[in-house]
Amino acid sequence: MDLHVTPYSAPPPVRTFAQMNLERRLLAEISAAGYENPTAIQAQTVPAALAGHDILALAKTGKCAIFLLIIIFEGKKRRRFDASFAVL
C-alpha cells in the first residue's frame, strides 16, 4: 500500500469502522450494506475528515458509498450541508 499523508498531524488510520467513532445507526447501515472493513483510503481519510482536516485523495477503489453515508449522517448532525463540509 502506497499512502502519503500530510500534514503529519493527521489522525492515524483505523482498521475497523467501529474505530471511527461513528453513530451506532451509521455502523448498522454500513454493516447491513455488506461492508466489513474500511479500504485503505477510507481508513486514512475518514478519521481525518471527521477531525476537521481537508482531504484531497485519489484511489481506485470504487467504494464511495461509505463516504456518502458519513457525509449524510454528519450533515444531519450539523443540520445543514454546504461546500465547506463535503465535495465528492
C-alpha positions as a Markdown table, in Angstrom:
| # | Residue | x | y | z |
|---|---|---|---|---|
| 1 | Met | 0.0 | 0.0 | 0.0 |
| 2 | Asp | 1.4 | 3.4 | -1.0 |
| 3 | Leu | -0.1 | 6.1 | 1.2 |
| 4 | His | 1.4 | 9.6 | 1.5 |
| 5 | Val | -0.2 | 11.7 | 4.3 |
| 6 | Thr | 0.4 | 15.4 | 5.1 |
| 7 | Pro | 0.3 | 17.1 | 7.5 |
| 8 | Tyr | 1.8 | 14.7 | 9.9 |
| 9 | Ser | -0.8 | 15.8 | 12.5 |
| 10 | Ala | -3.5 | 13.8 | 10.7 |
| 11 | Pro | -5.1 | 11.1 | 12.8 |
| 12 | Pro | -3.7 | 7.6 | 12.5 |
| 13 | Pro | -5.5 | 5.2 | 10.2 |
| 14 | Val | -8.1 | 2.8 | 11.6 |
| 15 | Arg | -8.6 | -0.9 | 11.0 |
| 16 | Thr | -12.4 | -1.1 | 11.5 |
| 17 | Phe | -15.4 | 1.1 | 11.0 |
| 18 | Ala | -16.1 | 0.9 | 14.8 |
| 19 | Gln | -12.8 | 2.6 | 15.4 |
| 20 | Met | -14.1 | 5.7 | 13.5 |
| 21 | Asn | -16.4 | 6.6 | 16.4 |
| 22 | Leu | -19.4 | 6.7 | 14.2 |
| 23 | Glu | -23.0 | 6.6 | 15.4 |
| 24 | Arg | -24.4 | 3.1 | 16.1 |
| 25 | Arg | -27.1 | 3.7 | 13.4 |
| 26 | Leu | -24.5 | 4.5 | 10.8 |
| 27 | Leu | -22.4 | 1.5 | 11.8 |
| 28 | Ala | -25.5 | -0.7 | 11.4 |
| 29 | Glu | -26.2 | 0.7 | 8.0 |
| 30 | Ile | -22.6 | 0.1 | 6.9 |
| 31 | Ser | -22.8 | -3.5 | 8.2 |
| 32 | Ala | -26.2 | -4.0 | 6.5 |
| 33 | Ala | -24.7 | -2.8 | 3.2 |
| 34 | Gly | -22.2 | -5.6 | 3.5 |
| 35 | Tyr | -19.1 | -3.6 | 4.2 |
| 36 | Glu | -16.9 | -5.4 | 6.8 |
| 37 | Asn | -13.7 | -3.2 | 7.0 |
| 38 | Pro | -12.7 | 0.1 | 5.5 |
| 39 | Thr | -10.5 | 0.2 | 2.4 |
| 40 | Ala | -7.0 | 1.7 | 2.9 |
| 41 | Ile | -8.2 | 5.1 | 1.6 |
| 42 | Gln | -11.3 | 5.1 | 3.9 |
| 43 | Ala | -9.2 | 4.0 | 6.9 |
| 44 | Gln | -6.9 | 7.0 | 6.5 |
| 45 | Thr | -9.3 | 9.7 | 5.2 |
| 46 | Val | -12.5 | 9.2 | 7.2 |
| 47 | Pro | -10.8 | 9.9 | 10.6 |
| 48 | Ala | -9.1 | 12.9 | 9.2 |
| 49 | Ala | -12.3 | 14.3 | 7.7 |
| 50 | Leu | -14.2 | 13.8 | 11.0 |
| 51 | Ala | -11.4 | 15.6 | 12.8 |
| 52 | Gly | -11.9 | 18.6 | 10.5 |
| 53 | His | -9.0 | 18.2 | 8.1 |
| 54 | Asp | -9.3 | 19.0 | 4.5 |
| 55 | Ile | -8.8 | 16.0 | 2.2 |
| 56 | Leu | -7.6 | 15.5 | -1.3 |
| 57 | Ala | -7.5 | 11.8 | -2.1 |
| 58 | Leu | -7.3 | 9.5 | -5.1 |
| 59 | Ala | -7.9 | 5.8 | -5.0 |
| 60 | Lys | -9.0 | 3.1 | -7.5 |
| 61 | Thr | -11.4 | 1.5 | -5.0 |
| 62 | Gly | -14.8 | 2.5 | -6.4 |
| 63 | Lys | -16.3 | 2.5 | -2.9 |
| 64 | Cys | -17.8 | 5.9 | -2.4 |
| 65 | Ala | -20.8 | 4.6 | -0.5 |
| 66 | Ile | -19.1 | 4.8 | 2.8 |
| 67 | Phe | -18.1 | 8.4 | 2.3 |
| 68 | Leu | -21.6 | 9.3 | 1.2 |
| 69 | Leu | -23.2 | 7.6 | 4.3 |
| 70 | Ile | -20.8 | 9.5 | 6.6 |
| 71 | Ile | -21.5 | 12.8 | 4.8 |
| 72 | Ile | -25.3 | 12.3 | 5.1 |
| 73 | Phe | -25.1 | 11.4 | 8.8 |
| 74 | Glu | -22.6 | 14.2 | 9.7 |
| 75 | Gly | -24.5 | 16.7 | 7.7 |
| 76 | Lys | -27.7 | 15.8 | 9.5 |
| 77 | Lys | -25.9 | 16.5 | 12.8 |
| 78 | Arg | -24.9 | 19.9 | 11.5 |
| 79 | Arg | -28.4 | 20.4 | 10.3 |
| 80 | Arg | -27.1 | 21.8 | 7.0 |
| 81 | Phe | -25.0 | 20.9 | 4.1 |
| 82 | Asp | -22.6 | 23.3 | 2.4 |
| 83 | Ala | -19.5 | 23.3 | 0.3 |
| 84 | Ser | -17.2 | 23.7 | 3.3 |
| 85 | Phe | -18.4 | 20.3 | 4.5 |
| 86 | Ala | -18.2 | 17.9 | 1.6 |
| 87 | Val | -17.4 | 17.8 | -2.1 |
| 88 | Leu | -17.1 | 14.5 | -3.9 |
